[in-house]
Amino acid sequence: MQIKRQKTSVLRRKDIKHEWQLVDGENKVLGQLASDIAQTLMGKHKTSYTPNIDNGDYVVLVNASKIVVTGSKQDKKVYIRHSNYPGGLVRETFRSLQERDPEAIIRTAVKGMLPANKLRDARLARLKVFPDSEHTYHNFIKE
């Protein structure tokens, strides 16, 4: 009896093609949206996914100011940052941060969903977030 063996292909840098994905965040739940974006940035939706190679796509998110959270998280979810000065601790609710800086909410959620390794910063750099439906990457996105 002869065993058929399949060859495993190895992804090389010259084979990497970063495509552009347009995502509309209007009325999408924050956690599921962040998870889907993280999967796309990592390249897990491609058949050529390799964990140690950055094979993901660019993601352009529009309508970031219109994302939603479930339950009563709008007033209970708190984002904390510190200015590194004494008394510089700032606590901000989801609702107030969404009014002031909706891009920060998306970036924080997606950063938490990406693995903490050397590829995370390069993957996050491919995330482009816009608060409304206007964006500047029309030339790259195939619709």
N, CA, C and O atoms as CSV, one atom per row, in Angstrom:
chain,resi,resn,atom,element,x,y,z
A,1,MET,N,N,0.842,-1.181,0.000
A,1,MET,CA,C,0.000,0.000,0.000
A,1,MET,C,C,0.887,1.244,0.000
A,1,MET,O,O,1.792,1.377,0.823
A,2,GLN,N,N,0.615,2.133,-0.918
A,2,GLN,CA,C,1.414,3.342,-1.045
A,2,GLN,C,C,0.615,4.525,-0.522
A,2,GLN,O,O,-0.564,4.682,-0.842
A,3,ILE,N,N,1.265,5.354,0.285
A,3,ILE,CA,C,0.615,6.509,0.891
A,3,ILE,C,C,0.841,7.733,0.018
A,3,ILE,O,O,1.971,8.035,-0.366
A,4,LYS,N,N,-0.252,8.439,-0.294
A,4,LYS,CA,C,-0.126,9.681,-1.052
A,4,LYS,C,C,0.201,10.799,-0.080
A,4,LYS,O,O,-0.457,10.947,0.950
A,5,ARG,N,N,1.198,11.570,-0.401
A,5,ARG,CA,C,1.598,12.672,0.453
A,5,ARG,C,C,1.309,13.987,-0.256
A,5,ARG,O,O,1.581,14.146,-1.446
A,6,GLN,N,N,0.762,14.908,0.489
A,6,GLN,CA,C,0.502,16.230,-0.059
A,6,GLN,C,C,1.624,17.161,0.349
A,6,GLN,O,O,2.157,17.080,1.456
A,7,LYS,N,N,1.966,18.033,-0.557
A,7,LYS,CA,C,3.022,18.979,-0.260
A,7,LYS,C,C,2.450,20.179,0.473
A,7,LYS,O,O,1.381,20.682,0.127
A,8,THR,N,N,3.161,20.626,1.475
A,8,THR,CA,C,2.776,21.822,2.204
A,8,THR,C,C,3.496,23.008,1.589
A,8,THR,O,O,4.721,23.010,1.472
A,9,SER,N,N,2.736,24.007,1.199
A,9,SER,CA,C,3.361,25.183,0.609
A,9,SER,C,C,3.781,26.145,1.712
A,9,SER,O,O,3.090,26.298,2.720
A,10,VAL,N,N,4.903,26.778,1.508
A,10,VAL,CA,C,5.437,27.734,2.466
A,10,VAL,C,C,5.296,29.124,1.873
A,10,VAL,O,O,5.730,29.366,0.747
A,11,LEU,N,N,4.698,30.027,2.612
A,11,LEU,CA,C,4.489,31.383,2.134
A,11,LEU,C,C,5.794,32.173,2.221
A,11,LEU,O,O,6.472,32.167,3.248
A,12,ARG,N,N,6.126,32.841,1.141
A,12,ARG,CA,C,7.326,33.667,1.097
A,12,ARG,C,C,6.931,35.130,0.967
A,12,ARG,O,O,5.802,35.446,0.593
A,13,ARG,N,N,7.854,36.007,1.274
A,13,ARG,CA,C,7.551,37.445,1.234
A,13,ARG,C,C,7.143,37.910,-0.157
A,13,ARG,O,O,6.305,38.802,-0.287
A,14,LYS,N,N,7.712,37.328,-1.182
A,14,LYS,CA,C,7.367,37.758,-2.539
A,14,LYS,C,C,5.955,37.330,-2.924
A,14,LYS,O,O,5.383,37.879,-3.866
A,15,ASP,N,N,5.387,36.366,-2.216
A,15,ASP,CA,C,4.035,35.884,-2.512
A,15,ASP,C,C,2.949,36.655,-1.768
A,15,ASP,O,O,1.764,36.429,-2.011
A,16,ILE,N,N,3.324,37.544,-0.881
A,16,ILE,CA,C,2.340,38.262,-0.067
A,16,ILE,C,C,1.681,39.363,-0.886
A,16,ILE,O,O,2.355,40.167,-1.530
A,17,LYS,N,N,0.351,39.385,-0.850
A,17,LYS,CA,C,-0.421,40.444,-1.494
A,17,LYS,C,C,-1.408,40.984,-0.475
A,17,LYS,O,O,-2.325,40.282,-0.048
A,18,HIS,N,N,-1.213,42.238,-0.089
A,18,HIS,CA,C,-2.130,42.886,0.841
A,18,HIS,C,C,-3.252,43.525,0.034
A,18,HIS,O,O,-3.008,44.436,-0.757
A,19,GLU,N,N,-4.463,43.058,0.227
A,19,GLU,CA,C,-5.616,43.623,-0.452
A,19,GLU,C,C,-6.282,44.648,0.466
A,19,GLU,O,O,-5.915,44.773,1.634
A,20,TRP,N,N,-7.252,45.373,-0.061
A,20,TRP,CA,C,-7.952,46.413,0.693
A,20,TRP,C,C,-9.398,45.994,0.901
A,20,TRP,O,O,-10.088,45.615,-0.045
A,21,GLN,N,N,-9.852,46.067,2.158
A,21,GLN,CA,C,-11.228,45.717,2.518
A,21,GLN,C,C,-11.915,46.951,3.078
A,21,GLN,O,O,-11.335,47.669,3.893
A,22,LEU,N,N,-13.142,47.202,2.649
A,22,LEU,CA,C,-13.945,48.299,3.173
A,22,LEU,C,C,-14.999,47.721,4.105
A,22,LEU,O,O,-15.756,46.830,3.718
A,23,VAL,N,N,-15.049,48.231,5.343
A,23,VAL,CA,C,-15.999,47.754,6.347
A,23,VAL,C,C,-16.828,48.933,6.818
A,23,VAL,O,O,-16.293,49.986,7.163
A,24,ASP,N,N,-18.146,48.744,6.828
A,24,ASP,CA,C,-19.049,49.774,7.326
A,24,ASP,C,C,-19.418,49.431,8.765
A,24,ASP,O,O,-19.944,48.350,9.028
A,25,GLY,N,N,-19.149,50.336,9.695
A,25,GLY,CA,C,-19.374,50.075,11.103
A,25,GLY,C,C,-20.737,50.521,11.613
A,25,GLY,O,O,-20.996,50.447,12.814
A,26,GLU,N,N,-21.608,50.981,10.730
A,26,GLU,CA,C,-22.904,51.498,11.170
A,26,GLU,C,C,-23.766,50.377,11.745
A,26,GLU,O,O,-24.016,49.372,11.080
A,27,ASN,N,N,-24.220,50.559,12.990
A,27,ASN,CA,C,-25.073,49.623,13.730
A,27,ASN,C,C,-24.442,48.244,13.905
A,27,ASN,O,O,-25.165,47.254,14.016
A,28,LYS,N,N,-23.121,48.158,13.932
A,28,LYS,CA,C,-22.430,46.896,14.204
A,28,LYS,C,C,-22.010,46.873,15.669
A,28,LYS,O,O,-21.667,47.908,16.241
A,29,VAL,N,N,-22.040,45.696,16.267
A,29,VAL,CA,C,-21.641,45.534,17.663
A,29,VAL,C,C,-20.117,45.582,17.750
A,29,VAL,O,O,-19.420,44.954,16.952
A,30,LEU,N,N,-19.615,46.323,18.713
A,30,LEU,CA,C,-18.174,46.601,18.829
A,30,LEU,C,C,-17.336,45.332,18.885
A,30,LEU,O,O,-16.367,45.222,18.134
A,31,GLY,N,N,-17.664,44.381,19.733
A,31,GLY,CA,C,-16.838,43.194,19.911
A,31,GLY,C,C,-16.749,42.330,18.675
A,31,GLY,O,O,-15.662,41.895,18.295
A,32,GLN,N,N,-17.885,42.075,18.041
A,32,GLN,CA,C,-17.883,41.246,16.838
A,32,GLN,C,C,-17.171,41.939,15.694
A,32,GLN,O,O,-16.454,41.299,14.925
A,33,LEU,N,N,-17.364,43.249,15.577
A,33,LEU,CA,C,-16.696,44.019,14.537
A,33,LEU,C,C,-15.177,43.994,14.732
A,33,LEU,O,O,-14.427,43.802,13.775
A,34,ALA,N,N,-14.731,44.188,15.971
A,34,ALA,CA,C,-13.297,44.173,16.265
A,34,ALA,C,C,-12.698,42.796,15.996
A,34,ALA,O,O,-11.573,42.691,15.506
A,35,SER,N,N,-13.434,41.757,16.311
A,35,SER,CA,C,-12.957,40.407,16.066
A,35,SER,C,C,-12.810,40.134,14.571
A,35,SER,O,O,-11.812,39.556,14.141
A,36,ASP,N,N,-13.791,40.543,13.785
A,36,ASP,CA,C,-13.719,40.339,12.339
A,36,ASP,C,C,-12.565,41.136,11.724
A,36,ASP,O,O,-11.871,40.641,10.836
A,37,ILE,N,N,-12.364,42.362,12.194
A,37,ILE,CA,C,-11.272,43.184,11.678
A,37,ILE,C,C,-9.919,42.568,12.038
A,37,ILE,O,O,-9.008,42.551,11.210
A,38,ALA,N,N,-9.783,42.067,13.261
A,38,ALA,CA,C,-8.527,41.450,13.685
A,38,ALA,C,C,-8.215,40.211,12.839
A,38,ALA,O,O,-7.063,39.991,12.466
A,39,GLN,N,N,-9.225,39.410,12.538
A,39,GLN,CA,C,-9.019,38.229,11.692
A,39,GLN,C,C,-8.535,38.635,10.297
A,39,GLN,O,O,-7.655,37.992,9.725
A,40,THR,N,N,-9.119,39.710,9.759
A,40,THR,CA,C,-8.719,40.184,8.437
A,40,THR,C,C,-7.301,40.756,8.451
A,40,THR,O,O,-6.527,40.525,7.522
A,41,LEU,N,N,-6.958,41.504,9.511
A,41,LEU,CA,C,-5.607,42.067,9.613
A,41,LEU,C,C,-4.543,40.972,9.738
A,41,LEU,O,O,-3.424,41.131,9.251
A,42,MET,N,N,-4.897,39.864,10.389
A,42,MET,CA,C,-3.953,38.758,10.543
A,42,MET,C,C,-3.857,37.908,9.280
A,42,MET,O,O,-2.858,37.221,9.071
A,43,GLY,N,N,-4.888,37.949,8.438
A,43,GLY,CA,C,-4.885,37.142,7.227
A,43,GLY,C,C,-5.469,35.769,7.416
A,43,GLY,O,O,-5.226,34.885,6.595
A,44,LYS,N,N,-6.233,35.556,8.474
A,44,LYS,CA,C,-6.791,34.233,8.736
A,44,LYS,C,C,-7.894,33.850,7.764
A,44,LYS,O,O,-8.288,32.685,7.707
A,45,HIS,N,N,-8.393,34.799,7.008
A,45,HIS,CA,C,-9.425,34.497,6.026
A,45,HIS,C,C,-8.833,33.959,4.719
A,45,HIS,O,O,-9.574,33.535,3.832
A,46,LYS,N,N,-7.518,33.974,4.601
A,46,LYS,CA,C,-6.846,33.499,3.395
A,46,LYS,C,C,-6.405,32.052,3.564
A,46,LYS,O,O,-6.119,31.602,4.674
A,47,THR,N,N,-6.354,31.334,2.455
A,47,THR,CA,C,-5.895,29.946,2.524
A,47,THR,C,C,-4.391,29.867,2.751
A,47,THR,O,O,-3.880,28.830,3.172
A,48,SER,N,N,-3.684,30.953,2.474
A,48,SER,CA,C,-2.234,30.958,2.641
A,48,SER,C,C,-1.812,31.505,4.005
A,48,SER,O,O,-0.689,31.988,4.152
A,49,TYR,N,N,-2.693,31.436,5.003
A,49,TYR,CA,C,-2.384,31.972,6.337
A,49,TYR,C,C,-1.186,31.247,6.942
A,49,TYR,O,O,-1.126,30.018,6.968
A,50,THR,N,N,-0.243,32.037,7.423
A,50,THR,CA,C,0.920,31.524,8.139
A,50,THR,C,C,1.084,32.382,9.388
A,50,THR,O,O,1.171,33.604,9.269
A,51,PRO,N,N,1.130,31.790,10.586
A,51,PRO,CA,C,1.126,32.591,11.813
A,51,PRO,C,C,2.313,33.534,11.968
A,51,PRO,O,O,2.177,34.599,12.571
A,52,ASN,N,N,3.473,33.162,11.434
A,52,ASN,CA,C,4.666,33.980,11.666
A,52,ASN,C,C,4.941,34.968,10.536
A,52,ASN,O,O,5.968,35.646,10.560
A,53,ILE,N,N,4.058,35.068,9.554
A,53,ILE,CA,C,4.230,35.999,8.447
A,53,ILE,C,C,3.019,36.917,8.394
A,53,ILE,O,O,1.882,36.469,8.547
A,54,ASP,N,N,3.266,38.189,8.180
A,54,ASP,CA,C,2.197,39.185,8.152
A,54,ASP,C,C,1.550,39.194,6.769
A,54,ASP,O,O,2.003,39.897,5.867
A,55,ASN,N,N,0.487,38.405,6.613
A,55,ASN,CA,C,-0.152,38.206,5.319
A,55,ASN,C,C,-1.544,38.842,5.261
A,55,ASN,O,O,-2.302,38.563,4.331
A,56,GLY,N,N,-1.891,39.675,6.214
A,56,GLY,CA,C,-3.235,40.228,6.288
A,56,GLY,C,C,-3.487,41.326,5.283
A,56,GLY,O,O,-2.607,41.717,4.516
A,57,ASP,N,N,-4.718,41.815,5.308
A,57,ASP,CA,C,-5.143,42.850,4.381
A,57,ASP,C,C,-5.258,44.192,5.085
A,57,ASP,O,O,-5.248,44.272,6.314
A,58,TYR,N,N,-5.367,45.249,4.277
A,58,TYR,CA,C,-5.682,46.572,4.796
A,58,TYR,C,C,-7.183,46.615,5.075
A,58,TYR,O,O,-7.974,46.043,4.326
A,59,VAL,N,N,-7.569,47.289,6.146
A,59,VAL,CA,C,-8.982,47.439,6.483
A,59,VAL,C,C,-9.283,48.920,6.624
A,59,VAL,O,O,-8.641,49.621,7.407
A,60,VAL,N,N,-10.264,49.394,5.863
A,60,VAL,CA,C,-10.746,50.772,5.960
A,60,VAL,C,C,-12.121,50.704,6.602
A,60,VAL,O,O,-13.065,50.184,6.007
A,61,LEU,N,N,-12.235,51.228,7.811
A,61,LEU,CA,C,-13.503,51.218,8.545
A,61,LEU,C,C,-14.129,52.599,8.458
A,61,LEU,O,O,-13.508,53.593,8.836
A,62,VAL,N,N,-15.353,52.664,7.962
A,62,VAL,CA,C,-16.093,53.922,7.899
A,62,VAL,C,C,-17.254,53.854,8.881
A,62,VAL,O,O,-17.663,52.770,9.298
A,63,ASN,N,N,-17.778,55.010,9.244
A,63,ASN,CA,C,-18.880,55.143,10.207
A,63,ASN,C,C,-18.508,54.585,11.583
A,63,ASN,O,O,-19.305,53.880,12.202
A,64,ALA,N,N,-17.327,54.893,12.053
A,64,ALA,CA,C,-16.893,54.424,13.365
A,64,ALA,C,C,-17.682,55.080,14.494
A,64,ALA,O,O,-17.778,54.519,15.585
A,65,SER,N,N,-18.240,56.245,14.250
A,65,SER,CA,C,-19.008,56.924,15.294
A,65,SER,C,C,-20.394,56.320,15.472
A,65,SER,O,O,-21.123,56.716,16.381
A,66,LYS,N,N,-20.774,55.363,14.615
A,66,LYS,CA,C,-22.112,54.774,14.678
A,66,LYS,C,C,-22.109,53.330,15.159
A,66,LYS,O,O,-23.107,52.626,15.006
A,67,ILE,N,N,-20.989,52.877,15.744
A,67,ILE,CA,C,-20.966,51.523,16.286
A,67,ILE,C,C,-21.783,51.480,17.563
A,67,ILE,O,O,-21.999,52.512,18.199
A,68,VAL,N,N,-22.235,50.303,17.940
A,68,VAL,CA,C,-23.072,50.150,19.131
A,68,VAL,C,C,-22.462,49.103,20.057
A,68,VAL,O,O,-21.629,48.296,19.646
A,69,VAL,N,N,-22.887,49.136,21.290
A,69,VAL,CA,C,-22.543,48.107,22.265
A,69,VAL,C,C,-23.848,47.572,22.841
A,69,VAL,O,O,-24.861,48.271,22.850
A,70,THR,N,N,-23.821,46.349,23.316
A,70,THR,CA,C,-25.028,45.726,23.822
A,70,THR,C,C,-25.235,46.069,25.296
A,70,THR,O,O,-24.299,46.451,25.999
A,71,GLY,N,N,-26.463,45.926,25.738
A,71,GLY,CA,C,-26.791,46.149,27.143
A,71,GLY,C,C,-26.603,47.595,27.555
A,71,GLY,O,O,-26.846,48.517,26.776
A,72,SER,N,N,-26.167,47.777,28.791
A,72,SER,CA,C,-25.982,49.129,29.331
A,72,SER,C,C,-24.515,49.540,29.330
A,72,SER,O,O,-24.089,50.331,30.172
A,73,LYS,N,N,-23.739,49.003,28.385
A,73,LYS,CA,C,-22.307,49.287,28.350
A,73,LYS,C,C,-21.990,50.715,27.941
A,73,LYS,O,O,-20.884,51.193,28.192
A,74,GLN,N,N,-22.947,51.416,27.309
A,74,GLN,CA,C,-22.660,52.793,26.901
A,74,GLN,C,C,-22.278,53.663,28.081
A,74,GLN,O,O,-21.438,54.553,27.953
A,75,ASP,N,N,-22.886,53.414,29.226
A,75,ASP,CA,C,-22.584,54.212,30.409
A,75,ASP,C,C,-21.703,53.483,31.416
A,75,ASP,O,O,-21.120,54.122,32.292
A,76,LYS,N,N,-21.592,52.153,31.310
A,76,LYS,CA,C,-20.829,51.391,32.296
A,76,LYS,C,C,-19.425,51.018,31.829
A,76,LYS,O,O,-18.541,50.819,32.662
A,77,LYS,N,N,-19.201,50.920,30.529
A,77,LYS,CA,C,-17.873,50.572,30.018
A,77,LYS,C,C,-16.963,51.780,30.162
A,77,LYS,O,O,-17.292,52.871,29.696
A,78,VAL,N,N,-15.812,51.585,30.813
A,78,VAL,CA,C,-14.922,52.697,31.133
A,78,VAL,C,C,-13.561,52.460,30.481
A,78,VAL,O,O,-12.996,51.370,30.572
A,79,TYR,N,N,-13.053,53.486,29.831
A,79,TYR,CA,C,-11.711,53.474,29.259
A,79,TYR,C,C,-10.808,54.299,30.166
A,79,TYR,O,O,-11.144,55.426,30.531
A,80,ILE,N,N,-9.656,53.731,30.527
A,80,ILE,CA,C,-8.757,54.372,31.482
A,80,ILE,C,C,-7.438,54.679,30.784
A,80,ILE,O,O,-6.894,53.840,30.066
A,81,ARG,N,N,-6.935,55.880,31.001
A,81,ARG,CA,C,-5.611,56.259,30.509
A,81,ARG,C,C,-4.944,57.124,31.563
A,81,ARG,O,O,-5.605,57.656,32.455
A,82,HIS,N,N,-3.634,57.259,31.455
A,82,HIS,CA,C,-2.891,58.028,32.438
A,82,HIS,C,C,-1.879,58.908,31.713
A,82,HIS,O,O,-1.270,58.480,30.733
A,83,SER,N,N,-1.701,60.120,32.186
A,83,SER,CA,C,-0.786,61.067,31.554
A,83,SER,C,C,0.644,60.949,32.076
A,83,SER,O,O,1.528,61.670,31.612
A,84,ASN,N,N,0.884,60.059,33.023
A,84,ASN,CA,C,2.180,59.868,33.674
A,84,ASN,C,C,2.592,61.054,34.539
A,84,ASN,O,O,3.766,61.194,34.882
A,85,TYR,N,N,1.653,61.892,34.885
A,85,TYR,CA,C,1.864,62.946,35.867
A,85,TYR,C,C,1.034,62.610,37.101
A,85,TYR,O,O,0.027,61.911,36.995
A,86,PRO,N,N,1.442,63.097,38.264
A,86,PRO,CA,C,0.659,62.826,39.465
A,86,PRO,C,C,-0.779,63.326,39.310
A,86,PRO,O,O,-1.013,64.468,38.915
A,87,GLY,N,N,-1.720,62.464,39.623
A,87,GLY,CA,C,-3.127,62.813,39.493
A,87,GLY,C,C,-3.616,62.814,38.064
A,87,GLY,O,O,-4.648,63.415,37.768
A,88,GLY,N,N,-2.899,62.154,37.170
A,88,GLY,CA,C,-3.226,62.194,35.754
A,88,GLY,C,C,-4.092,61.052,35.268
A,88,GLY,O,O,-4.168,60.817,34.062
A,89,LEU,N,N,-4.750,60.331,36.167
A,89,LEU,CA,C,-5.616,59.229,35.775
A,89,LEU,C,C,-6.920,59.780,35.221
A,89,LEU,O,O,-7.588,60.583,35.871
A,90,VAL,N,N,-7.282,59.347,34.015
A,90,VAL,CA,C,-8.503,59.820,33.371
A,90,VAL,C,C,-9.381,58.622,33.082
A,90,VAL,O,O,-8.949,57.677,32.421
A,91,ARG,N,N,-10.614,58.651,33.574
A,91,ARG,CA,C,-11.607,57.618,33.291
A,91,ARG,C,C,-12.669,58.227,32.395
A,91,ARG,O,O,-13.170,59.321,32.656
A,92,GLU,N,N,-13.004,57.505,31.337
A,92,GLU,CA,C,-13.960,58.029,30.372
A,92,GLU,C,C,-14.908,56.907,29.958
A,92,GLU,O,O,-14.464,55.794,29.675
A,93,THR,N,N,-16.201,57.191,29.921
A,93,THR,CA,C,-17.180,56.179,29.535
A,93,THR,C,C,-17.190,56.002,28.025
A,93,THR,O,O,-16.649,56.823,27.283
A,94,PHE,N,N,-17.807,54.929,27.591
A,94,PHE,CA,C,-17.918,54.640,26.158
A,94,PHE,C,C,-18.631,55.775,25.437
A,94,PHE,O,O,-18.202,56.204,24.366
A,95,ARG,N,N,-19.714,56.256,26.023
A,95,ARG,CA,C,-20.515,57.300,25.382
A,95,ARG,C,C,-19.707,58.585,25.156
A,95,ARG,O,O,-19.757,59.171,24.075
A,96,SER,N,N,-18.963,59.018,26.181
A,96,SER,CA,C,-18.205,60.261,26.032
A,96,SER,C,C,-17.013,60.093,25.089
A,96,SER,O,O,-16.675,61.016,24.348
A,97,LEU,N,N,-16.370,58.909,25.113
A,97,LEU,CA,C,-15.252,58.670,24.203
A,97,LEU,C,C,-15.735,58.542,22.760
A,97,LEU,O,O,-15.024,58.932,21.834
A,98,GLN,N,N,-16.933,58.003,22.562
A,98,GLN,CA,C,-17.473,57.885,21.217
A,98,GLN,C,C,-17.774,59.264,20.631
A,98,GLN,O,O,-17.610,59.477,19.430
A,99,GLU,N,N,-18.205,60.184,21.460
A,99,GLU,CA,C,-18.447,61.538,20.981
A,99,GLU,C,C,-17.139,62.269,20.684
A,99,GLU,O,O,-17.044,63.017,19.711
A,100,ARG,N,N,-16.124,62.044,21.538
A,100,ARG,CA,C,-14.871,62.767,21.404
A,100,ARG,C,C,-13.928,62.152,20.381
A,100,ARG,O,O,-13.370,62.866,19.548
A,101,ASP,N,N,-13.740,60.821,20.432
A,101,ASP,CA,C,-12.752,60.157,19.572
A,101,ASP,C,C,-13.198,58.720,19.263
A,101,ASP,O,O,-12.727,57.788,19.914
A,102,PRO,N,N,-14.096,58.518,18.283
A,102,PRO,CA,C,-14.577,57.163,18.002
A,102,PRO,C,C,-13.501,56.236,17.447
A,102,PRO,O,O,-13.625,55.016,17.557
A,103,GLU,N,N,-12.450,56.792,16.854
A,103,GLU,CA,C,-11.384,55.948,16.326
A,103,GLU,C,C,-10.633,55.225,17.439
A,103,GLU,O,O,-10.176,54.097,17.254
A,104,ALA,N,N,-10.506,55.877,18.597
A,104,ALA,CA,C,-9.776,55.273,19.718
A,104,ALA,C,C,-10.480,54.026,20.239
A,104,ALA,O,O,-9.826,53.079,20.676
A,105,ILE,N,N,-11.792,54.023,20.194
A,105,ILE,CA,C,-12.556,52.855,20.654
A,105,ILE,C,C,-12.239,51.650,19.776
A,105,ILE,O,O,-11.970,50.560,20.279
A,106,ILE,N,N,-12.274,51.852,18.470
A,106,ILE,CA,C,-12.008,50.755,17.529
A,106,ILE,C,C,-10.574,50.273,17.666
A,106,ILE,O,O,-10.329,49.068,17.732
A,107,ARG,N,N,-9.618,51.202,17.709
A,107,ARG,CA,C,-8.217,50.819,17.809
A,107,ARG,C,C,-7.937,50.022,19.083
A,107,ARG,O,O,-7.192,49.042,19.054
A,108,THR,N,N,-8.530,50.439,20.190
A,108,THR,CA,C,-8.327,49.737,21.456
A,108,THR,C,C,-8.903,48.330,21.393
A,108,THR,O,O,-8.268,47.377,21.844
A,109,ALA,N,N,-10.103,48.196,20.835
A,109,ALA,CA,C,-10.744,46.885,20.758
A,109,ALA,C,C,-9.986,45.948,19.823
A,109,ALA,O,O,-9.794,44.777,20.152
A,110,VAL,N,N,-9.555,46.440,18.672
A,110,VAL,CA,C,-8.834,45.596,17.717
A,110,VAL,C,C,-7.461,45.231,18.264
A,110,VAL,O,O,-7.009,44.099,18.091
A,111,LYS,N,N,-6.797,46.166,18.917
A,111,LYS,CA,C,-5.481,45.881,19.504
A,111,LYS,C,C,-5.584,44.769,20.554
A,111,LYS,O,O,-4.685,43.937,20.673
A,112,GLY,N,N,-6.676,44.760,21.309
A,112,GLY,CA,C,-6.879,43.710,22.297
A,112,GLY,C,C,-7.160,42.356,21.678
A,112,GLY,O,O,-6.937,41.330,22.320
A,113,MET,N,N,-7.645,42.328,20.443
A,113,MET,CA,C,-7.964,41.062,19.776
A,113,MET,C,C,-6.783,40.499,18.981
A,113,MET,O,O,-6.801,39.331,18.592
A,114,LEU,N,N,-5.764,41.316,18.740
A,114,LEU,CA,C,-4.586,40.836,18.017
A,114,LEU,C,C,-3.606,40.193,18.994
A,114,LEU,O,O,-3.528,40.617,20.147
A,115,PRO,N,N,-2.860,39.186,18.562
A,115,PRO,CA,C,-1.866,38.593,19.447
A,115,PRO,C,C,-0.751,39.587,19.770
A,115,PRO,O,O,-0.338,40.367,18.912
A,116,ALA,N,N,-0.273,39.553,20.997
A,116,ALA,CA,C,0.759,40.489,21.454
A,116,ALA,C,C,2.135,39.964,21.043
A,116,ALA,O,O,2.830,39.323,21.831
A,117,ASN,N,N,2.514,40.247,19.800
A,117,ASN,CA,C,3.820,39.834,19.308
A,117,ASN,C,C,4.405,40.937,18.426
A,117,ASN,O,O,3.856,42.037,18.362
A,118,LYS,N,N,5.494,40.651,17.762
A,118,LYS,CA,C,6.189,41.677,16.970
A,118,LYS,C,C,5.398,42.132,15.753
A,118,LYS,O,O,5.703,43.183,15.189
A,119,LEU,N,N,4.404,41.382,15.336
A,119,LEU,CA,C,3.632,41.728,14.151
A,119,LEU,C,C,2.451,42.646,14.458
A,119,LEU,O,O,1.831,43.173,13.534
A,120,ARG,N,N,2.128,42.846,15.726
A,120,ARG,CA,C,0.921,43.586,16.078
A,120,ARG,C,C,0.954,45.034,15.595
A,120,ARG,O,O,-0.052,45.521,15.079
A,121,ASP,N,N,2.062,45.728,15.743
A,121,ASP,CA,C,2.128,47.129,15.327
A,121,ASP,C,C,1.985,47.271,13.812
A,121,ASP,O,O,1.329,48.197,13.334
A,122,ALA,N,N,2.590,46.367,13.064
A,122,ALA,CA,C,2.467,46.415,11.603
A,122,ALA,C,C,1.039,46.122,11.171
A,122,ALA,O,O,0.543,46.715,10.213
A,123,ARG,N,N,0.383,45.220,11.866
A,123,ARG,CA,C,-1.011,44.909,11.539
A,123,ARG,C,C,-1.924,46.081,11.870
A,123,ARG,O,O,-2.818,46.416,11.093
A,124,LEU,N,N,-1.701,46.703,13.021
A,124,LEU,CA,C,-2.529,47.855,13.395
A,124,LEU,C,C,-2.312,49.040,12.465
A,124,LEU,O,O,-3.218,49.850,12.271
A,125,ALA,N,N,-1.118,49.147,11.890
A,125,ALA,CA,C,-0.852,50.244,10.967
A,125,ALA,C,C,-1.670,50.115,9.690
A,125,ALA,O,O,-1.884,51.101,8.987
A,126,ARG,N,N,-2.128,48.902,9.388
A,126,ARG,CA,C,-2.954,48.695,8.194
A,126,ARG,C,C,-4.435,48.943,8.463
A,126,ARG,O,O,-5.255,48.778,7.560
A,127,LEU,N,N,-4.790,49.330,9.668
A,127,LEU,CA,C,-6.181,49.665,10.005
A,127,LEU,C,C,-6.373,51.166,9.843
A,127,LEU,O,O,-5.695,51.960,10.494
A,128,LYS,N,N,-7.289,51.546,8.982
A,128,LYS,CA,C,-7.610,52.956,8.736
A,128,LYS,C,C,-9.049,53.190,9.198
A,128,LYS,O,O,-9.976,52.557,8.693
A,129,VAL,N,N,-9.235,54.101,10.162
A,129,VAL,CA,C,-10.549,54.319,10.770
A,129,VAL,C,C,-11.015,55.731,10.474
A,129,VAL,O,O,-10.252,56.689,10.600
A,130,PHE,N,N,-12.281,55.854,10.078
A,130,PHE,CA,C,-12.891,57.147,9.783
A,130,PHE,C,C,-14.225,57.254,10.521
A,130,PHE,O,O,-14.990,56.290,10.544
A,131,PRO,N,N,-14.522,58.422,11.133
A,131,PRO,CA,C,-15.743,58.553,11.936
A,131,PRO,C,C,-17.028,58.594,11.113
A,131,PRO,O,O,-18.096,58.249,11.619
A,132,ASP,N,N,-16.938,59.012,9.848
A,132,ASP,CA,C,-18.143,59.061,9.022
A,132,ASP,C,C,-17.905,58.266,7.737
A,132,ASP,O,O,-16.936,57.511,7.649
A,133,SER,N,N,-18.769,58.427,6.754
A,133,SER,CA,C,-18.692,57.595,5.551
A,133,SER,C,C,-17.652,58.080,4.540
A,133,SER,O,O,-17.430,57.415,3.528
A,134,GLU,N,N,-17.019,59.212,4.789
A,134,GLU,CA,C,-15.998,59.723,3.872
A,134,GLU,C,C,-14.625,59.156,4.239
A,134,GLU,O,O,-14.235,59.148,5.406
A,135,HIS,N,N,-13.897,58.679,3.212
A,135,HIS,CA,C,-12.529,58.202,3.436
A,135,HIS,C,C,-11.667,58.583,2.244
A,135,HIS,O,O,-12.184,58.998,1.207
A,136,THR,N,N,-10.358,58.444,2.388
A,136,THR,CA,C,-9.419,58.918,1.364
A,136,THR,C,C,-8.760,57.783,0.586
A,136,THR,O,O,-7.779,58.022,-0.118
A,137,TYR,N,N,-9.262,56.572,0.691
A,137,TYR,CA,C,-8.621,55.421,0.062
A,137,TYR,C,C,-9.453,54.848,-1.083
A,137,TYR,O,O,-9.491,53.632,-1.276
A,138,HIS,N,N,-10.112,55.710,-1.836
A,138,HIS,CA,C,-10.953,55.264,-2.943
A,138,HIS,C,C,-10.135,54.572,-4.050
A,138,HIS,O,O,-10.636,53.668,-4.719
A,139,ASN,N,N,-8.899,54.991,-4.235
A,139,ASN,CA,C,-8.062,54.435,-5.308
A,139,ASN,C,C,-7.654,52.985,-5.060
A,139,ASN,O,O,-7.362,52.254,-6.007
A,140,PHE,N,N,-7.633,52.566,-3.801
A,140,PHE,CA,C,-7.136,51.234,-3.462
A,140,PHE,C,C,-8.229,50.185,-3.359
A,140,PHE,O,O,-7.973,49.001,-3.578
A,141,ILE,N,N,-9.444,50.605,-3.027
A,141,ILE,CA,C,-10.523,49.666,-2.754
A,141,ILE,C,C,-11.269,49.355,-4.046
A,141,ILE,O,O,-11.719,50.257,-4.754
A,142,LYS,N,N,-11.387,48.084,-4.335
A,142,LYS,CA,C,-12.155,47.640,-5.508
A,142,LYS,C,C,-13.581,47.395,-5.050
A,142,LYS,O,O,-13.820,46.587,-4.152
A,143,GLU,N,N,-14.513,48.076,-5.652
A,143,GLU,CA,C,-15.913,47.888,-5.247
A,143,GLU,C,C,-16.732,47.287,-6.357
A,143,GLU,O,O,-17.930,47.061,-6.187
